[in-house]
Amino acid sequence: MTVRLARLCRHPVKGIGGEALAEARLTPSGVMPGDREWALLHQGGQRHVDGQPDRWLPKSCFLQGAACAALQAVKGGWLDDSHLRLTHPDRPELTFAPEHQGQRLIDWVAPLWPGDLPQPVRLVRAPVFWTDSRQPWISILSLSSLAELAARMTQPLGTDRWRGNLWIDGWEPLAERDLIGRTIRIGEVELLVVQPITRCAATSADSQTGRLDCDMPRSLREHYGHSDFGIYAQVVTGGVIRQGDEVRI
């Protein structure tokens, strides 16, 4: 079976929504273009920022799905060059321009965000990116591994809960764990696999409802002896990747 790139995704606002792409141009040592470009800074994170952020900040400074399962059900991305459109089963559709309408997103998210947590104060643009890792890595996941995990847990598991960048179809289940230190070629792009992705509580939420339906880190440990799912890779040779591209090791 030919191994293919089945799905490309990016998440314009960290922890809030996401969109599928037909193609993307990757650059050496770069993240998925437009991925985690924006994030909602909360009151606790505000202490680390004087004006516009000029450095990478940890995810603890921002609203995130690990702290609020409801955020996992937000979907959406760019409507045009300047506006994002987001949906949630418990909220009306929102269209806003992140450059100057960040307060609209704060007001929209407020009913979903727990009142006993530090509250959102500002939508901020990343100096480079707001990915969980300070390293410029791409996340890669396997559809066959997802199917194998879903069978073990006896429940459906969608792709959205993992908030990954690239989904591969055709690998043997869990084969990606053996690729650390090896190079993957997707179309004209080469990526060096650097480490597994350790999963947090955000993946315990159903991305359709925004409600907890499992304890994912515990389930991963019970079934595999670790809480990893997926791999991080660094772009070595840039270029355009497209849905359907062949994947070679």
C-alpha positions in Angstrom: 0.0 0.0 0.0 1.3 3.4 -0.9 1.6 5.7 2.1 0.0 9.1 1.5 -0.5 12.5 3.2 -4.2 12.3 4.0 -4.8 15.6 5.8 -3.1 18.9 6.5 -4.3 21.2 9.3 -3.4 24.5 11.0 -4.8 26.3 14.0 -4.7 30.1 13.5 -5.6 30.7 17.2 -3.9 28.6 19.8 -6.3 26.2 21.4 -9.3 27.7 19.6 -10.4 26.2 16.3 -8.6 24.8 13.3 -8.9 24.3 9.6 -7.9 21.8 6.9 -5.7 22.8 4.0 -5.2 21.4 0.5 -1.5 22.3 0.5 1.1 24.2 2.4 4.6 25.6 1.7 7.0 24.5 4.4 10.3 26.2 5.0 13.5 24.8 6.6 13.2 24.9 10.5 9.7 26.4 10.2 6.3 25.5 11.6 3.2 25.0 9.5 2.5 28.5 8.0 -0.1 30.3 10.0 -0.3 27.7 12.7 -0.8 29.1 16.3 -0.2 32.6 14.9 -2.5 34.1 17.5 -3.4 33.2 21.2 -5.6 34.5 23.9 -3.4 35.7 26.8 -5.0 35.4 30.2 -4.5 37.4 33.4 -1.8 35.1 34.7 0.1 35.2 31.4 -0.2 39.0 31.3 2.4 39.3 34.0 5.0 38.0 31.6 4.2 40.5 28.8 5.1 44.2 28.5 3.3 45.5 25.4 3.4 43.2 22.3 5.1 39.9 23.0 8.5 39.6 21.5 9.4 36.1 22.5 7.9 32.6 22.7 5.7 32.0 25.8 4.6 28.7 27.3 1.1 27.5 26.8 0.3 28.1 30.5 0.1 31.8 29.6 -2.8 31.3 27.3 -6.3 29.8 27.1 -6.0 26.1 26.3 -8.0 23.0 25.9 -6.2 21.2 28.8 -7.8 23.7 31.2 -11.2 23.9 29.5 -12.6 21.0 27.5 -15.3 23.2 25.9 -12.6 24.9 23.8 -11.9 21.6 22.0 -15.2 21.9 20.2 -14.3 25.2 18.6 -13.8 24.8 14.8 -13.0 27.2 12.0 -10.3 29.2 10.4 -9.7 32.0 7.9 -12.8 33.2 6.0 -10.7 35.6 3.9 -7.4 37.5 4.2 -8.4 39.3 7.3 -11.3 37.6 9.0 -11.6 34.3 11.0 -14.9 32.4 11.3 -15.4 30.2 14.3 -18.2 27.8 15.4 -19.1 26.0 18.6 -22.2 23.8 19.4 -23.1 26.1 22.3 -22.2 29.5 20.8 -23.4 31.5 17.8 -21.1 31.7 14.8 -18.4 34.3 15.2 -16.6 36.3 12.4 -13.9 38.7 13.5 -10.7 40.4 12.4 -7.9 39.3 14.8 -5.8 42.4 14.0 -8.3 44.8 15.6 -11.3 42.8 16.9 -9.7 40.6 19.6 -12.3 41.7 22.1 -15.0 40.1 20.1 -13.2 36.7 20.5 -12.8 37.3 24.2 -16.5 38.0 24.6 -17.4 35.0 22.5 -15.2 32.6 24.5 -16.1 34.0 27.9 -19.2 31.8 28.4 -17.1 28.7 27.7 -14.2 29.5 29.9 -14.5 28.6 33.7 -15.0 31.6 35.9 -12.6 30.4 38.5 -9.6 30.4 36.1 -7.5 33.5 35.1 -9.7 35.3 32.6 -8.7 36.2 29.0 -7.4 39.7 28.6 -5.9 40.1 25.2 -5.5 38.4 21.8 -1.8 38.5 20.9 0.1 37.7 17.8 3.2 35.5 18.0 6.6 37.0 17.2 7.2 33.6 15.5 4.7 31.0 16.7 2.7 29.9 19.8 3.2 26.1 19.4 3.5 24.2 22.7 7.2 23.5 22.0 9.6 26.4 21.7 11.2 24.5 18.8 9.9 25.0 15.3 8.5 21.6 14.7 5.7 20.0 12.7 3.4 17.5 14.3 2.8 14.2 12.4 0.1 11.6 13.2 -1.0 8.3 11.8 -4.6 7.4 10.8 -3.9 3.7 11.3 -2.5 4.4 14.8 -5.7 6.4 15.6 -7.9 3.5 14.4 -5.9 1.0 16.5 -6.2 3.2 19.6 -10.0 3.7 19.0 -10.4 -0.1 18.8 -8.6 -0.6 22.1 -10.6 2.1 23.8 -13.9 0.9 22.1 -14.9 4.4 21.2 -14.6 6.6 18.1 -11.7 9.1 18.2 -11.7 11.9 15.6 -8.6 13.6 14.3 -9.6 17.1 15.7 -9.0 16.3 19.3 -5.2 15.9 18.6 -4.8 19.3 16.9 -2.1 17.9 14.6 -0.6 19.3 11.4 -0.1 16.3 9.2 -2.0 13.0 9.1 -0.5 10.0 7.3 -2.5 7.1 5.8 -0.8 3.8 5.1 1.7 3.2 7.9 1.4 0.2 10.1 -0.2 1.1 13.5 2.4 2.8 15.8 5.1 2.5 13.2 5.8 6.2 13.6 7.4 5.5 17.0 10.3 3.7 15.2 11.1 6.8 13.0 12.9 8.9 15.6 16.1 10.1 14.0 15.0 9.2 10.5 14.0 11.4 7.6 10.5 11.4 6.0 10.0 12.7 2.5 6.6 14.1 1.6 6.4 15.3 -2.0 9.5 17.5 -2.3 9.8 18.2 1.4 12.1 16.4 3.8 11.5 16.2 7.6 13.7 14.8 10.3 11.7 13.1 13.1 12.9 14.3 16.4 10.7 13.0 19.2 7.3 11.6 20.2 4.5 13.9 21.3 3.5 13.5 24.9 -0.2 14.1 25.3 -2.1 16.3 27.9 -5.6 16.4 29.2 -6.9 18.4 26.2 -7.1 15.2 24.2 -9.6 13.8 26.7 -12.4 15.9 25.3 -14.7 15.0 22.4 -14.1 17.6 19.7 -17.7 17.5 18.6 -19.3 18.3 22.0 -16.4 19.9 24.0 -17.1 17.5 26.9 -14.8 15.0 28.5 -15.4 11.4 27.3 -12.2 9.7 28.6 -8.9 10.3 30.4 -6.7 10.1 27.3 -3.2 10.3 29.0 -4.2 7.5 31.3 -5.7 5.4 28.5 -2.5 5.7 26.5 -0.4 4.6 29.5 -2.7 1.7 30.1 -2.6 0.4 26.5 1.0 1.4 25.5 2.9 2.1 28.7 3.4 5.8 27.8 1.3 8.9 27.1 2.7 9.6 23.6 0.7 9.9 20.4 2.2 11.2 17.2 5.7 12.6 16.5 7.4 15.9 16.0 9.6 16.5 13.0 11.8 19.4 11.8 11.6 20.6 8.2 15.1 20.0 6.6 14.3 20.7 3.0 11.4 23.0 2.2 8.8 23.0 -0.5 5.1 22.5 -1.1 3.2 19.5 0.3 -0.2 18.6 -0.9 -3.0 16.3 0.2 -2.4 12.9 -1.5 1.4 13.3 -1.7 3.3 10.1 -1.4 5.2 9.6 1.9 8.5 7.8 1.9 11.1 7.1 4.7 
